Amino acid sequence: MNPLQIIKSLQERTPLGLLQLKHDPMRLLTAIAGITFADVLIFMQLGFSDALYKTNTQYPRSLQSDIVLISTQAKNFGQLRTIPRRRLYQAQDVPGVVAADALYVGSVEWRNPQTRKKTSMMIVGQNPHRPAFDIPEVNAKISETRMPYHVLFDQASRGDYQAMIAKVQAGQLATTEVGVNTVTVSGLFTVGASFSDDGALITSGQNFLRLFPRREAGTVSLGLINVDPAYDPEQVREQLIARLPDDVMVLTHDGYIDFELNEIQANSPIGFVFGLGTTMGFIVGVVIVYQVLSTDVNSHLAEYATFKAMGYRNSYLLGVVFEEALILSFLGFFPSLAIALGAYSLTATATALPIAMPVSRTFVVFLLTLVMCNVSGAIATRRLQAADPADIF
């Protein structure tokens, strides 16, 4: 049968699945609401999971280094532990290494200059003469952080900072407290909040140590190694592994990003929770659609038996049920997409988390919806296949 004949046969075919769904509007609305709820749950879990991965890797991804040194006890960018600064000096003896800089990372108690409320902020101390991040806004203002207690502020931080941001954008300085110290905000950049901190401050390594007086300058959070372009970074990495003690991990830039992602996926309870939420949403959808389709099959069992007595095959009757499942998947998906887009926008505004709707996620959830409805249809047709006209009449 050629494509034109298939299309013609479909046009001439009576849409029994659609007619049966329309026959009971309340049951149809219940099914649509159930699928929509399940899809929204999946959308939100995937959105939060993606935001978790983005926020935990947004600074690692922007590092301007070929090789990264971290402690073997490090968990993620917010929990790096420390390594001895002398490891950087030892690394400079390896052929191909042109620079080895220290990066300090910690969390501070920051007072919102507008609301006067205290909140947790991540603070990063870097070498102001050799910027650590590929963030143009930071690098344009990095010289400002050479002055004592001067910091750059992430204007995408969670909280009410409009007045302070407007003041800094106008070329004025804003002051507030970090712990027992007064700091001056002399510049802005945009990255975004994370699950653990409401925002971030970037300053020099010297200012970082001023704000952490108990922190020894000889203990650093990361070592940033730049390699001569004439050398292969992977070969330099192997030489560093052979030269340095086993209290540090030596990773390429991409390897360090993979380390962060693997830590979230393997050991983070939040990542597991979001994955479980996605699975539960799928199961809820399967159960709801099964209940609707199973009830529909039972309600029309006599009619299906009549079709069998007239000579219709099981495949035709199963096609009717799967037609209903396909229609339900479309009717439930599009309302869920609209609701999820609104929820994403609301969440991003309220939490400053980088949550958005990529086309790939839309496609994935739509496929999950099709699978969800067809699995439900397959389960619901079990009684239909066993139905015998002689038993019913």
N, C-alpha and C positions, 0 to 999 in steps of 0.2 A: 504494500500500500504506500503510494507516494505521499509527500507532505500535504498536497492539496486535498487528497481524499481524506486524510486524517483530520484536517481542519473542517472539512465539510461534514464529516461524521460527528465531530464534536458540536458543531452548530446545530445539527438536527437532533442531537441527544437531549432528552428531557433532563433538566438539572434537578434530579430528585434530592440530592444533598442540600441544595439551597432551599428548595421548597419545604423540606422537613425542618430545617432550622427556622424558617419564617413562620412555620405553623405554630410554634410556641415562642412568642416574643420574649416572655419572661426568662425562659430557659436560655435563649440566645443571649440576652443581656447578661445573665449570670455567667455564662461561659466567657463572654468578652471581658467582663470585669475581672474574672479570675486570671485570664491570660495577661491582661494589662497589668494587674498587680504583680504577677510573677515576673514579667519582663521589666517592670520598673525596679523591682528588687535586684534583678540581675544587672541592669544598667548601673544602679547606684553602687553595688558591690564592686563591679569592674572599674567604675570611676574612682572610687576611694582607693582601690588597690593600685591603679595607675598613678594616682596622686602620691601615694606612699613611695612608689619607686622613683617618681620624679623628684620629690622633695629630698629624698635620701641621696640622690646622685647629682643634684643640680650644681653643687659646688665641685665635687670630684670631676664632673664632665668638663668644667670650665678651667681646670688646672692647666697651666702652661708649663708642663714638664714632660720629659720623655720617660723618666723612671721615678717611681715613688717608693720611699722607704717608710714602713710603718711597723709598729710593734707586733710581735706574734700574738699578743693578748688583745689586739684591736678587734672591735666588733663592727663599728660603722663610723662614719665621719663625725658623729656626735659623741662617740665613745672610743676614741683612738688610743687611749693610754699614752705613754710617753716612751721615747727612745733617747739614749745619750747623744748629746750634740756631737761628741767626738766621732760618731759614726759618719757624720758628714765630712769631717776632715779626712777620715780614712778613705772615704769614697773618692775624694779628690785626687788620691794617688793612683787611681785606676786610669789607664790610658783611654782617652775618648771623653772623659768627664770634663766639661768646661766650667760648670758651676754647680754648687750644692748649697741650697738655701733652706733655712728652717721655717716651718709654719707652725704657729701656735693656735690651738682651737680650744675653746672653753665656753661655759655658760655663765652669764652674770645676771644679777637682779637689777633690772632697769626700771626707772620710774618714768612713766609717761608724762612729758612736760605739760600736757594739756589737762588730763584727768587726774594726775598725781597718783595713779594706781601703779603698783609694782607688778612686773611681769618678767618672765624668763626670756632672755635674748642670747642667741649664740654670738660669740665674738671671735674674730679671726685676726691674728697678728702676723703680718708678713714683712718681708724686706721691701721698704718703700723705694729702693733704688732699682729693684728688679721685680716688677709686678708678678704675683703668683697666679692671677686669674685672667682669663680672656673675657673681661667685663669692661667695655669701653668707658662706661660712666665712672667706674672705680679708678681705672688707670689714668683718666683725665684729671682726677682730683687726688691721686695718691700722695702727691707732695705735701698736701695739707696735713696728712697724718704724721709728718715728722715733728710737728709742734706738740708739746706735752698735752696729753689728755684730749687730743682732737680725734674724732672718729667720723666715719662715713656711715650713713644710716640707710637701711633698706626701706624705701618708701612703700613697698608692697607688704610691709609687716602688718600683722593682724592688730587692729585697734584704731582708735580715732586720733589721727595725726595731721589732719588737713591744715590746721593753723600753723603748726611747726614746719610742715613741708612748704607751705606758701612763703613762710618767712625765709627759709633757706634758699628757695628758688629766687627770691628777690635779692639775694646777695648778702643777707644778714646772717648772723650766727645765732644758734639756739643752744641753750645750756640745760642740763638736767643732771640727775644723780645716777651713778652706777655704783652700787654698794655704798661706801662712805665717801666716794670721790665725786667731784663735779667734772663732768665732761662737756666738751663743746662739739656740737654737730656742725661740721663745716662743709659737708657735701652729701649728695644723695645718689643712690643707685637702685636698680629694680631687679629683684630675683624672686622673692616670695617666701611666705611662712612655711613651716614644716609641722609635722604632727607633734614634735617634742618642744619646739621653740616658736614663739610668736613672730620672730623676725631675726635680723642679723645686723651686726656692726662689724665694720672692717677698719683696722687701724694698723699701726706699725708694730713690729715685735717689741720695741722698747715700751710703747704705751700699753701693750698687753701685759708686760711684766709689771708695770706701774699699777695696773688694776688688779693684778694677782701677786701681791708682795711676798706670799709664801711659795710661789712657784720659782724654782731655780732656772736660771737662764740656760743651764746645761742640760735641761730636759725639754725636748721638743715633741710636738705631736706628729708632724710629718717631715720627712726629708724630701726635697724636690731636686731632682738631678736632671740637669740639661746636658745633652750629649752632642758632641761635635758632629755636624752633618756628614762628615766623611766616614763616620763609624756607624756600624749597625747597632741600634739600641738593644737588640736581643743578645748580641754577643757581649756588649758592655754589661748587660744585666747578669749574664752568666759569670763574668769575671767578678762582679760585685758580690754575688752569692758565694763565690769561692773565697773572696778576701774578707768579707765581714763576718762577725760572730753570728750565731744562730738566734740572737734575741731580736732580730729584725727580719721582716719579709721584704724581698726586693721584687717589685712588680712594675711592669710597663704601665703606661697610662691606661690603655685599654684593659689590661689585666686588673688594675685597681678598680675600675668601674665594675668589671665582672665580679670582683670580690665583694663589693657593696651589694650588688644585686643578689648574689648567691647567699649572702648573710641574711637578707630579708626573706628570701624564698625558703631557706632551710631552717633558720633559727628564730625568725621573728614571729611571735604569737599573733601580731596584727595581720601579717600576711596570711597566716593560716585561717584566721577568723573571716577575712574577706573571701578567701577561697571557699570556705564552708558555707558562707552566706550565698554565694553564687550557686553552689550545688543545691542548697535548700530551696532557692527560688525555682530552679529547674524542676525539682521534685514536686513542689507545691503546684506548679503549672500542670505537670503530668497528672497529678491526682484530680485536680479540678476538671480538666478536659475529659479525663476518663469517666468521671462521674456523670458529666453531661452526655457524652456519647453513649455510655452504657445505658443510661436511662432512656435515651432516644431509641436505641436498638430494642430494648425491652418493650417500649411503648408501641413499636411498629413490628413486633416479631411476627404477628399474624400476616401482615402485608408481605414481609420478606418470605414467609413460608409459601404464600400464594405465588410469588415470583418463582420460587424453586419448583412448585408444582407445575408452573407454566413452562418450565424448561430452562429458566435462566440459571447460569452457572454461579458458583460461589464467587468467582472472580468479579462478576458484575456487581453483586451485592456488596462485596468488600470495597469495590470502587466507590460506591455511594457513601459509605462511612468515611473513607479516606478523603472524598470530596468535601465532606463536612469538616474534617480536620483541617484541610487546606484553607477553606474559607475562614474558619475560626482563627487560624494563625495570622491571616492578613488583617482581619477585623480587630484582633487584639493587639497586634504589633504597632500599628501606626498611632493609636492613642497613647500607648506607652512611650513611644519615641517623643511625642510632644510633651508629655508630663516630665520625662527624664531631662529634656532640654531645659525646661523651666526650673527643675530641681537643681541641675548643674549650675545654672546661673545664680540661683539663690545661695547655694552652698559656697560658690566661689566668692560672692560678695560678703557673706557672713564670716567665712573662715580664712580668706586669703589663700586658700589652697589652689594649686594649678590643676583644676578639674575642668575638662572640656570633652567634647564629643567628636572623636575622629571618625572618619567614614568607615575605617576598618572595624571599629567596635559596633557600628550600626549593622554592618554586614554579618558580623559574628553572632550578634544577638538575634538577628532575623533567622539565621540558620538554626540557632538553638530553638527558636520558636517553632520552626518547621519540624525539627526533630521531636520536640516536646509533644506537639499535636499528633504527629504520625505515630509515635510510640503509644500515646493514649488510644489512638484509633486501632492500632494493632491489638492492644489488650482488650478493647471493647468488642472486637469482632469474634472473640473466641466462642461466645455462645451462639453467635450467628452462624458460624461454620458448622456447629453441631446440631443446629435446628433441623427437625424432620417434619415435613408437612403432615405426615400421618399422626404424629404426636400432638400437633397443635389443633388439628381439626378432628 
